[in-house]
Amino acid sequence: MKLKFFLPLILLGFLISACIVKSFNPFYLSKDVTFMESVVGDYLDEDSLTWQFKKEVPEKSIIPRKKQHNYYKVNFPNEDGKISYFDVTLFTVNGNTYLDFFPDFETLAELDLFAMHTLPVHSLAKVIINKPDALEIMWFREDWLNELYEDKKIDLEHQKLYTDGDGDGTITLTASSEALHEFIVKFGNDPEAFDCGDDSFGDGGMCLELKRI
């Protein structure tokens, strides 16, 4: 598959409205979590903006997620120079490798009043780490998830946020991490989950190639 990569502007508010698969619960189970030192480093996207992947060793925290495993602190700027911060967990299911992106709680105080009224959610991406100098990241698209619901292929618990008069809105999964695991087992290799050849966020995919500096 020929991939076309472009810059994803993933600010906290964008995670809510973007056409990517989102969840209130983590997409991973503790038994599937792994950590690869080789991922740590600085990368450039196609717009020459720098992404940093740093190793984070969990300390004592009221957030159970941080007690369980090492993860990545990821930060990157948009074209206006504003920095986005995420806690990113790498995990494997059926031989595939995935990333769970979650906004960094410690930086919420730096956001403006509008952003503070948005809800932090997890997003799911498949990552290809078969090159020593690059990462290929493909977020699961929400249009594909909608199609699964319409075709009655899934029955995952969810809510629609920001709905309009026609009931349209952005899907946010509310299913347990165990149920999300089974979802990934079943659909993780579905080629329709990604559409990396479209220039549009609305109907296309969201894909990114990062090249190590």
Secondary structure, DSSP 8 states (H G I E B T S, - for coil): -----------HHHHHHSSB-EESS-S--GGGEE--GGG-EEEE-TT--EEEEEEE---S-SSTHHHH--EEEEEEE-TTS-EEEEEEEEEEETTEEEEEEEE-GGGGGGS-HHHHTS---EEEEEEEEEETTEEEEEE-BHHHHHHHHHTT-----EEEES--TTS--EEEE---HHHHHHHHHHHTT-GGG--TT-S-TTTS-EEEEEEE-
